[in-house]
Amino acid sequence: MSRAINVNATLQDVTDMCARHTAAISVIEPLLSGGTRVVLRNAHDAAVITRAYGKKVLSGAVERMPIRPRH
């Protein structure tokens, strides 16, 4: 299982959910296509958060924020 999850929820929502389940976040970022991408520190935490969000977990391609400006 991947440690990265794309969720149809706000950044604050995902942060709060992870805190409630004591799931350690490695990286979190808003998605251009809407929602939040979160990478957890281990697969167990990713599985817990995936179950907690259920149908709010996004599948398929999402549009991420560019990390570096394009020239």
PDB file of N, CA, C and O in Angstrom, chain B, residues numbered from 101:
ATOM      1  N   MET B 101       0.833  -1.182   0.000  1.00  0.00           N
ATOM      2  CA  MET B 101       0.000   0.000   0.000  1.00  0.00           C
ATOM      3  C   MET B 101       0.879   1.247   0.000  1.00  0.00           C
ATOM      4  O   MET B 101       1.911   1.301   0.669  1.00  0.00           O
ATOM      5  N   SER B 102       0.448   2.240  -0.760  1.00  0.00           N
ATOM      6  CA  SER B 102       1.160   3.506  -0.830  1.00  0.00           C
ATOM      7  C   SER B 102       0.937   4.320   0.445  1.00  0.00           C
ATOM      8  O   SER B 102      -0.103   4.203   1.092  1.00  0.00           O
ATOM      9  N   ARG B 103       1.895   5.123   0.786  1.00  0.00           N
ATOM     10  CA  ARG B 103       1.743   6.000   1.944  1.00  0.00           C
ATOM     11  C   ARG B 103       1.043   7.295   1.563  1.00  0.00           C
ATOM     12  O   ARG B 103       0.645   8.059   2.442  1.00  0.00           O
ATOM     13  N   ALA B 104       0.885   7.558   0.258  1.00  0.00           N
ATOM     14  CA  ALA B 104       0.250   8.786  -0.235  1.00  0.00           C
ATOM     15  C   ALA B 104      -1.243   8.574  -0.446  1.00  0.00           C
ATOM     16  O   ALA B 104      -1.669   7.562  -1.003  1.00  0.00           O
ATOM     17  N   ILE B 105      -2.033   9.548   0.011  1.00  0.00           N
ATOM     18  CA  ILE B 105      -3.487   9.484  -0.137  1.00  0.00           C
ATOM     19  C   ILE B 105      -3.970  10.837  -0.637  1.00  0.00           C
ATOM     20  O   ILE B 105      -3.524  11.880  -0.157  1.00  0.00           O
ATOM     21  N   ASN B 106      -4.881  10.817  -1.601  1.00  0.00           N
ATOM     22  CA  ASN B 106      -5.550  12.026  -2.067  1.00  0.00           C
ATOM     23  C   ASN B 106      -6.970  11.982  -1.529  1.00  0.00           C
ATOM     24  O   ASN B 106      -7.694  11.009  -1.737  1.00  0.00           O
ATOM     25  N   VAL B 107      -7.366  13.051  -0.830  1.00  0.00           N
ATOM     26  CA  VAL B 107      -8.641  13.058  -0.125  1.00  0.00           C
ATOM     27  C   VAL B 107      -9.456  14.289  -0.506  1.00  0.00           C
ATOM     28  O   VAL B 107      -8.908  15.380  -0.664  1.00  0.00           O
ATOM     29  N   ASN B 108     -10.762  14.108  -0.652  1.00  0.00           N
ATOM     30  CA  ASN B 108     -11.668  15.217  -0.910  1.00  0.00           C
ATOM     31  C   ASN B 108     -12.013  15.869   0.428  1.00  0.00           C
ATOM     32  O   ASN B 108     -13.115  15.701   0.949  1.00  0.00           O
ATOM     33  N   ALA B 109     -11.053  16.613   0.970  1.00  0.00           N
ATOM     34  CA  ALA B 109     -11.203  17.295   2.251  1.00  0.00           C
ATOM     35  C   ALA B 109     -10.187  18.431   2.295  1.00  0.00           C
ATOM     36  O   ALA B 109      -9.224  18.447   1.528  1.00  0.00           O
ATOM     37  N   THR B 110     -10.411  19.377   3.196  1.00  0.00           N
ATOM     38  CA  THR B 110      -9.493  20.502   3.322  1.00  0.00           C
ATOM     39  C   THR B 110      -8.207  20.077   4.023  1.00  0.00           C
ATOM     40  O   THR B 110      -8.142  19.034   4.674  1.00  0.00           O
ATOM     41  N   LEU B 111      -7.205  20.905   3.870  1.00  0.00           N
ATOM     42  CA  LEU B 111      -5.917  20.678   4.525  1.00  0.00           C
ATOM     43  C   LEU B 111      -6.104  20.555   6.039  1.00  0.00           C
ATOM     44  O   LEU B 111      -5.540  19.662   6.672  1.00  0.00           O
ATOM     45  N   GLN B 112      -6.903  21.460   6.613  1.00  0.00           N
ATOM     46  CA  GLN B 112      -7.150  21.447   8.057  1.00  0.00           C
ATOM     47  C   GLN B 112      -7.898  20.182   8.479  1.00  0.00           C
ATOM     48  O   GLN B 112      -7.593  19.594   9.516  1.00  0.00           O
ATOM     49  N   ASP B 113      -8.871  19.768   7.677  1.00  0.00           N
ATOM     50  CA  ASP B 113      -9.624  18.537   7.948  1.00  0.00           C
ATOM     51  C   ASP B 113      -8.701  17.326   8.029  1.00  0.00           C
ATOM     52  O   ASP B 113      -8.801  16.513   8.948  1.00  0.00           O
ATOM     53  N   VAL B 114      -7.809  17.219   7.061  1.00  0.00           N
ATOM     54  CA  VAL B 114      -6.889  16.077   7.003  1.00  0.00           C
ATOM     55  C   VAL B 114      -5.915  16.129   8.177  1.00  0.00           C
ATOM     56  O   VAL B 114      -5.625  15.103   8.793  1.00  0.00           O
ATOM     57  N   THR B 115      -5.418  17.309   8.483  1.00  0.00           N
ATOM     58  CA  THR B 115      -4.507  17.467   9.623  1.00  0.00           C
ATOM     59  C   THR B 115      -5.195  17.043  10.922  1.00  0.00           C
ATOM     60  O   THR B 115      -4.610  16.335  11.741  1.00  0.00           O
ATOM     61  N   ASP B 116      -6.437  17.481  11.099  1.00  0.00           N
ATOM     62  CA  ASP B 116      -7.196  17.121  12.305  1.00  0.00           C
ATOM     63  C   ASP B 116      -7.463  15.622  12.385  1.00  0.00           C
ATOM     64  O   ASP B 116      -7.335  15.016  13.450  1.00  0.00           O
ATOM     65  N   MET B 117      -7.837  15.023  11.242  1.00  0.00           N
ATOM     66  CA  MET B 117      -8.116  13.581  11.209  1.00  0.00           C
ATOM     67  C   MET B 117      -6.855  12.791  11.574  1.00  0.00           C
ATOM     68  O   MET B 117      -6.922  11.827  12.337  1.00  0.00           O
ATOM     69  N   CYS B 118      -5.718  13.199  11.031  1.00  0.00           N
ATOM     70  CA  CYS B 118      -4.459  12.508  11.336  1.00  0.00           C
ATOM     71  C   CYS B 118      -4.113  12.638  12.819  1.00  0.00           C
ATOM     72  O   CYS B 118      -3.632  11.687  13.434  1.00  0.00           O
ATOM     73  N   ALA B 119      -4.356  13.805  13.382  1.00  0.00           N
ATOM     74  CA  ALA B 119      -4.090  14.008  14.810  1.00  0.00           C
ATOM     75  C   ALA B 119      -4.991  13.111  15.659  1.00  0.00           C
ATOM     76  O   ALA B 119      -4.536  12.523  16.640  1.00  0.00           O
ATOM     77  N   ARG B 120      -6.272  13.007  15.283  1.00  0.00           N
ATOM     78  CA  ARG B 120      -7.209  12.149  16.023  1.00  0.00           C
ATOM     79  C   ARG B 120      -6.783  10.693  16.019  1.00  0.00           C
ATOM     80  O   ARG B 120      -6.997   9.973  16.995  1.00  0.00           O
ATOM     81  N   HIS B 121      -6.181  10.261  14.927  1.00  0.00           N
ATOM     82  CA  HIS B 121      -5.771   8.859  14.794  1.00  0.00           C
ATOM     83  C   HIS B 121      -4.273   8.670  15.061  1.00  0.00           C
ATOM     84  O   HIS B 121      -3.728   7.598  14.797  1.00  0.00           O
ATOM     85  N   THR B 122      -3.620   9.689  15.576  1.00  0.00           N
ATOM     86  CA  THR B 122      -2.168   9.696  15.826  1.00  0.00           C
ATOM     87  C   THR B 122      -1.385   9.153  14.629  1.00  0.00           C
ATOM     88  O   THR B 122      -0.465   8.349  14.782  1.00  0.00           O
ATOM     89  N   ALA B 123      -1.768   9.605  13.449  1.00  0.00           N
ATOM     90  CA  ALA B 123      -1.076   9.227  12.211  1.00  0.00           C
ATOM     91  C   ALA B 123      -0.075  10.327  11.871  1.00  0.00           C
ATOM     92  O   ALA B 123      -0.448  11.489  11.713  1.00  0.00           O
ATOM     93  N   ALA B 124       1.188   9.955  11.759  1.00  0.00           N
ATOM     94  CA  ALA B 124       2.256  10.920  11.517  1.00  0.00           C
ATOM     95  C   ALA B 124       2.317  11.320  10.044  1.00  0.00           C
ATOM     96  O   ALA B 124       2.430  10.470   9.160  1.00  0.00           O
ATOM     97  N   ILE B 125       2.239  12.630   9.796  1.00  0.00           N
ATOM     98  CA  ILE B 125       2.285  13.170   8.438  1.00  0.00           C
ATOM     99  C   ILE B 125       3.729  13.433   8.031  1.00  0.00           C
ATOM    100  O   ILE B 125       4.501  14.021   8.788  1.00  0.00           O
ATOM    101  N   SER B 126       4.081  12.995   6.838  1.00  0.00           N
ATOM    102  CA  SER B 126       5.387  13.289   6.274  1.00  0.00           C
ATOM    103  C   SER B 126       5.314  14.560   5.431  1.00  0.00           C
ATOM    104  O   SER B 126       6.124  15.473   5.595  1.00  0.00           O
ATOM    105  N   VAL B 127       4.331  14.609   4.524  1.00  0.00           N
ATOM    106  CA  VAL B 127       4.125  15.764   3.644  1.00  0.00           C
ATOM    107  C   VAL B 127       2.631  15.944   3.439  1.00  0.00           C
ATOM    108  O   VAL B 127       1.888  14.969   3.323  1.00  0.00           O
ATOM    109  N   ILE B 128       2.191  17.209   3.394  1.00  0.00           N
ATOM    110  CA  ILE B 128       0.794  17.492   3.109  1.00  0.00           C
ATOM    111  C   ILE B 128       0.729  18.699   2.198  1.00  0.00           C
ATOM    112  O   ILE B 128       1.482  19.655   2.379  1.00  0.00           O
ATOM    113  N   GLU B 129      -0.180  18.665   1.205  1.00  0.00           N
ATOM    114  CA  GLU B 129      -0.291  19.778   0.260  1.00  0.00           C
ATOM    115  C   GLU B 129      -1.705  19.844  -0.313  1.00  0.00           C
ATOM    116  O   GLU B 129      -2.356  18.814  -0.489  1.00  0.00           O
ATOM    117  N   PRO B 130      -2.181  21.065  -0.605  1.00  0.00           N
ATOM    118  CA  PRO B 130      -3.475  21.186  -1.271  1.00  0.00           C
ATOM    119  C   PRO B 130      -3.336  20.766  -2.732  1.00  0.00           C
ATOM    120  O   PRO B 130      -2.259  20.886  -3.317  1.00  0.00           O
ATOM    121  N   LEU B 131      -4.420  20.278  -3.316  1.00  0.00           N
ATOM    122  CA  LEU B 131      -4.420  19.890  -4.719  1.00  0.00           C
ATOM    123  C   LEU B 131      -5.091  20.969  -5.558  1.00  0.00           C
ATOM    124  O   LEU B 131      -6.094  21.547  -5.141  1.00  0.00           O
ATOM    125  N   LEU B 132      -4.541  21.243  -6.738  1.00  0.00           N
ATOM    126  CA  LEU B 132      -5.157  22.209  -7.646  1.00  0.00           C
ATOM    127  C   LEU B 132      -6.542  21.744  -8.070  1.00  0.00           C
ATOM    128  O   LEU B 132      -7.439  22.561  -8.275  1.00  0.00           O
ATOM    129  N   SER B 133      -6.716  20.446  -8.200  1.00  0.00           N
ATOM    130  CA  SER B 133      -7.988  19.891  -8.635  1.00  0.00           C
ATOM    131  C   SER B 133      -9.004  19.806  -7.489  1.00  0.00           C
ATOM    132  O   SER B 133     -10.122  19.330  -7.686  1.00  0.00           O
ATOM    133  N   GLY B 134      -8.621  20.261  -6.310  1.00  0.00           N
ATOM    134  CA  GLY B 134      -9.499  20.224  -5.141  1.00  0.00           C
ATOM    135  C   GLY B 134      -9.143  19.068  -4.231  1.00  0.00           C
ATOM    136  O   GLY B 134      -8.857  17.964  -4.695  1.00  0.00           O
ATOM    137  N   GLY B 135      -9.161  19.325  -2.949  1.00  0.00           N
ATOM    138  CA  GLY B 135      -8.826  18.293  -1.981  1.00  0.00           C
ATOM    139  C   GLY B 135      -7.409  18.445  -1.460  1.00  0.00           C
ATOM    140  O   GLY B 135      -6.790  19.499  -1.603  1.00  0.00           O
ATOM    141  N   THR B 136      -6.910  17.391  -0.861  1.00  0.00           N
ATOM    142  CA  THR B 136      -5.605  17.409  -0.208  1.00  0.00           C
ATOM    143  C   THR B 136      -4.854  16.120  -0.499  1.00  0.00           C
ATOM    144  O   THR B 136      -5.445  15.041  -0.547  1.00  0.00           O
ATOM    145  N   ARG B 137      -3.556  16.243  -0.692  1.00  0.00           N
ATOM    146  CA  ARG B 137      -2.670  15.079  -0.822  1.00  0.00           C
ATOM    147  C   ARG B 137      -1.868  15.005   0.469  1.00  0.00           C
ATOM    148  O   ARG B 137      -1.256  15.986   0.890  1.00  0.00           O
ATOM    149  N   VAL B 138      -1.877  13.844   1.085  1.00  0.00           N
ATOM    150  CA  VAL B 138      -1.114  13.646   2.316  1.00  0.00           C
ATOM    151  C   VAL B 138      -0.276  12.387   2.168  1.00  0.00           C
ATOM    152  O   VAL B 138      -0.745  11.364   1.667  1.00  0.00           O
ATOM    153  N   VAL B 139       0.963  12.479   2.609  1.00  0.00           N
ATOM    154  CA  VAL B 139       1.856  11.316   2.640  1.00  0.00           C
ATOM    155  C   VAL B 139       2.135  11.035   4.107  1.00  0.00           C
ATOM    156  O   VAL B 139       2.668  11.880   4.827  1.00  0.00           O
ATOM    157  N   LEU B 140       1.765   9.834   4.540  1.00  0.00           N
ATOM    158  CA  LEU B 140       1.973   9.448   5.923  1.00  0.00           C
ATOM    159  C   LEU B 140       3.347   8.798   6.084  1.00  0.00           C
ATOM    160  O   LEU B 140       3.950   8.365   5.102  1.00  0.00           O
ATOM    161  N   ARG B 141       3.829   8.731   7.292  1.00  0.00           N
ATOM    162  CA  ARG B 141       5.168   8.193   7.543  1.00  0.00           C
ATOM    163  C   ARG B 141       5.264   6.682   7.403  1.00  0.00           C
ATOM    164  O   ARG B 141       6.355   6.153   7.191  1.00  0.00           O
ATOM    165  N   ASN B 142       4.138   5.977   7.517  1.00  0.00           N
ATOM    166  CA  ASN B 142       4.189   4.525   7.334  1.00  0.00           C
ATOM    167  C   ASN B 142       2.877   4.017   6.738  1.00  0.00           C
ATOM    168  O   ASN B 142       1.863   4.714   6.760  1.00  0.00           O
ATOM    169  N   ALA B 143       2.908   2.812   6.214  1.00  0.00           N
ATOM    170  CA  ALA B 143       1.750   2.224   5.534  1.00  0.00           C
ATOM    171  C   ALA B 143       0.594   1.966   6.497  1.00  0.00           C
ATOM    172  O   ALA B 143      -0.568   2.062   6.102  1.00  0.00           O
ATOM    173  N   HIS B 144       0.891   1.642   7.740  1.00  0.00           N
ATOM    174  CA  HIS B 144      -0.169   1.412   8.723  1.00  0.00           C
ATOM    175  C   HIS B 144      -1.000   2.678   8.916  1.00  0.00           C
ATOM    176  O   HIS B 144      -2.230   2.621   8.886  1.00  0.00           O
ATOM    177  N   ASP B 145      -0.342   3.818   9.113  1.00  0.00           N
ATOM    178  CA  ASP B 145      -1.066   5.082   9.271  1.00  0.00           C
ATOM    179  C   ASP B 145      -1.864   5.413   8.018  1.00  0.00           C
ATOM    180  O   ASP B 145      -2.985   5.913   8.112  1.00  0.00           O
ATOM    181  N   ALA B 146      -1.301   5.141   6.851  1.00  0.00           N
ATOM    182  CA  ALA B 146      -2.010   5.390   5.585  1.00  0.00           C
ATOM    183  C   ALA B 146      -3.279   4.545   5.509  1.00  0.00           C
ATOM    184  O   ALA B 146      -4.317   5.032   5.061  1.00  0.00           O
ATOM    185  N   ALA B 147      -3.208   3.300   5.937  1.00  0.00           N
ATOM    186  CA  ALA B 147      -4.380   2.423   5.917  1.00  0.00           C
ATOM    187  C   ALA B 147      -5.452   2.922   6.881  1.00  0.00           C
ATOM    188  O   ALA B 147      -6.640   2.885   6.564  1.00  0.00           O
ATOM    189  N   VAL B 148      -5.039   3.383   8.044  1.00  0.00           N
ATOM    190  CA  VAL B 148      -5.985   3.901   9.042  1.00  0.00           C
ATOM    191  C   VAL B 148      -6.715   5.125   8.494  1.00  0.00           C
ATOM    192  O   VAL B 148      -7.937   5.218   8.605  1.00  0.00           O
ATOM    193  N   ILE B 149      -5.984   6.052   7.910  1.00  0.00           N
ATOM    194  CA  ILE B 149      -6.592   7.286   7.380  1.00  0.00           C
ATOM    195  C   ILE B 149      -7.447   6.972   6.154  1.00  0.00           C
ATOM    196  O   ILE B 149      -8.499   7.585   5.971  1.00  0.00           O
ATOM    197  N   THR B 150      -7.024   6.048   5.326  1.00  0.00           N
ATOM    198  CA  THR B 150      -7.832   5.648   4.166  1.00  0.00           C
ATOM    199  C   THR B 150      -9.175   5.087   4.625  1.00  0.00           C
ATOM    200  O   THR B 150     -10.212   5.418   4.049  1.00  0.00           O
ATOM    201  N   ARG B 151      -9.167   4.249   5.647  1.00  0.00           N
ATOM    202  CA  ARG B 151     -10.422   3.703   6.185  1.00  0.00           C
ATOM    203  C   ARG B 151     -11.273   4.808   6.807  1.00  0.00           C
ATOM    204  O   ARG B 151     -12.495   4.809   6.659  1.00  0.00           O
ATOM    205  N   ALA B 152     -10.637   5.737   7.494  1.00  0.00           N
ATOM    206  CA  ALA B 152     -11.372   6.821   8.152  1.00  0.00           C
ATOM    207  C   ALA B 152     -12.097   7.706   7.135  1.00  0.00           C
ATOM    208  O   ALA B 152     -13.203   8.172   7.407  1.00  0.00           O
ATOM    209  N   TYR B 153     -11.495   7.940   5.981  1.00  0.00           N
ATOM    210  CA  TYR B 153     -12.120   8.794   4.969  1.00  0.00           C
ATOM    211  C   TYR B 153     -13.051   8.037   4.025  1.00  0.00           C
ATOM    212  O   TYR B 153     -13.921   8.649   3.405  1.00  0.00           O
ATOM    213  N   GLY B 154     -12.892   6.752   3.906  1.00  0.00           N
ATOM    214  CA  GLY B 154     -13.806   5.956   3.091  1.00  0.00           C
ATOM    215  C   GLY B 154     -13.968   6.478   1.677  1.00  0.00           C
ATOM    216  O   GLY B 154     -13.002   6.530   0.915  1.00  0.00           O
ATOM    217  N   LYS B 155     -15.199   6.871   1.318  1.00  0.00           N
ATOM    218  CA  LYS B 155     -15.505   7.304  -0.050  1.00  0.00           C
ATOM    219  C   LYS B 155     -14.946   8.680  -0.396  1.00  0.00           C
ATOM    220  O   LYS B 155     -15.020   9.095  -1.552  1.00  0.00           O
ATOM    221  N   LYS B 156     -14.391   9.393   0.577  1.00  0.00           N
ATOM    222  CA  LYS B 156     -13.779  10.694   0.297  1.00  0.00           C
ATOM    223  C   LYS B 156     -12.376  10.561  -0.289  1.00  0.00           C
ATOM    224  O   LYS B 156     -11.794  11.546  -0.742  1.00  0.00           O
ATOM    225  N   VAL B 157     -11.834   9.345  -0.279  1.00  0.00           N
ATOM    226  CA  VAL B 157     -10.517   9.111  -0.881  1.00  0.00           C
ATOM    227  C   VAL B 157     -10.670   9.204  -2.395  1.00  0.00           C
ATOM    228  O   VAL B 157     -11.516   8.533  -2.986  1.00  0.00           O
ATOM    229  N   LEU B 158      -9.840  10.044  -3.018  1.00  0.00           N
ATOM    230  CA  LEU B 158      -9.894  10.255  -4.461  1.00  0.00           C
ATOM    231  C   LEU B 158      -9.099   9.177  -5.175  1.00  0.00           C
ATOM    232  O   LEU B 158      -7.997   8.823  -4.756  1.00  0.00           O
ATOM    233  N   SER B 159      -9.659   8.663  -6.246  1.00  0.00           N
ATOM    234  CA  SER B 159      -8.935   7.696  -7.069  1.00  0.00           C
ATOM    235  C   SER B 159      -8.707   8.320  -8.441  1.00  0.00           C
ATOM    236  O   SER B 159      -9.430   9.230  -8.845  1.00  0.00           O
ATOM    237  N   GLY B 160      -7.729   7.841  -9.132  1.00  0.00           N
ATOM    238  CA  GLY B 160      -7.427   8.393 -10.449  1.00  0.00           C
ATOM    239  C   GLY B 160      -6.482   9.576 -10.364  1.00  0.00           C
ATOM    240  O   GLY B 160      -5.906   9.862  -9.314  1.00  0.00           O
ATOM    241  N   ALA B 161      -6.335  10.254 -11.490  1.00  0.00           N
ATOM    242  CA  ALA B 161      -5.379  11.368 -11.593  1.00  0.00           C
ATOM    243  C   ALA B 161      -5.907  12.614 -10.886  1.00  0.00           C
ATOM    244  O   ALA B 161      -7.095  12.927 -10.947  1.00  0.00           O
ATOM    245  N   VAL B 162      -5.007  13.305 -10.226  1.00  0.00           N
ATOM    246  CA  VAL B 162      -5.317  14.588  -9.599  1.00  0.00           C
ATOM    247  C   VAL B 162      -4.281  15.601 -10.062  1.00  0.00           C
ATOM    248  O   VAL B 162      -3.175  15.229 -10.454  1.00  0.00           O
ATOM    249  N   GLU B 163      -4.635  16.870 -10.017  1.00  0.00           N
ATOM    250  CA  GLU B 163      -3.701  17.919 -10.426  1.00  0.00           C
ATOM    251  C   GLU B 163      -3.030  18.493  -9.186  1.00  0.00           C
ATOM    252  O   GLU B 163      -3.680  19.090  -8.328  1.00  0.00           O
ATOM    253  N   ARG B 164      -1.706  18.298  -9.109  1.00  0.00           N
ATOM    254  CA  ARG B 164      -0.937  18.768  -7.958  1.00  0.00           C
ATOM    255  C   ARG B 164      -0.375  20.155  -8.204  1.00  0.00           C
ATOM    256  O   ARG B 164      -0.248  20.595  -9.347  1.00  0.00           O
ATOM    257  N   MET B 165      -0.039  20.842  -7.112  1.00  0.00           N
ATOM    258  CA  MET B 165       0.601  22.153  -7.190  1.00  0.00           C
ATOM    259  C   MET B 165       2.019  21.976  -7.720  1.00  0.00           C
ATOM    260  O   MET B 165       2.710  21.039  -7.319  1.00  0.00           O
ATOM    261  N   PRO B 166       2.467  22.858  -8.614  1.00  0.00           N
ATOM    262  CA  PRO B 166       3.849  22.757  -9.078  1.00  0.00           C
ATOM    263  C   PRO B 166       4.806  23.110  -7.937  1.00  0.00           C
ATOM    264  O   PRO B 166       4.580  24.063  -7.191  1.00  0.00           O
ATOM    265  N   ILE B 167       5.870  22.326  -7.819  1.00  0.00           N
ATOM    266  CA  ILE B 167       6.853  22.560  -6.759  1.00  0.00           C
ATOM    267  C   ILE B 167       7.812  23.677  -7.161  1.00  0.00           C
ATOM    268  O   ILE B 167       8.144  24.541  -6.349  1.00  0.00           O
ATOM    269  N   ARG B 168       8.244  23.656  -8.390  1.00  0.00           N
ATOM    270  CA  ARG B 168       9.187  24.667  -8.891  1.00  0.00           C
ATOM    271  C   ARG B 168       8.498  25.514  -9.956  1.00  0.00           C
ATOM    272  O   ARG B 168       7.731  24.999 -10.769  1.00  0.00           O
ATOM    273  N   PRO B 169       8.778  26.816  -9.945  1.00  0.00           N
ATOM    274  CA  PRO B 169       8.183  27.658 -10.991  1.00  0.00           C
ATOM    275  C   PRO B 169       8.699  27.268 -12.371  1.00  0.00           C
ATOM    276  O   PRO B 169       9.874  26.946 -12.544  1.00  0.00           O
ATOM    277  N   ARG B 170       7.818  27.302 -13.326  1.00  0.00           N
ATOM    278  CA  ARG B 170       8.220  26.988 -14.708  1.00  0.00           C
ATOM    279  C   ARG B 170       8.754  28.248 -15.361  1.00  0.00           C
ATOM    280  O   ARG B 170       8.262  29.349 -15.114  1.00  0.00           O
ATOM    281  N   HIS B 171       9.777  28.072 -16.205  1.00  0.00           N
ATOM    282  CA  HIS B 171      10.379  29.216 -16.891  1.00  0.00           C
ATOM    283  C   HIS B 171       9.930  29.283 -18.318  1.00  0.00           C
ATOM    284  O   HIS B 171      10.337  30.185 -19.051  1.00  0.00           O
TER     285      HIS B 171
END
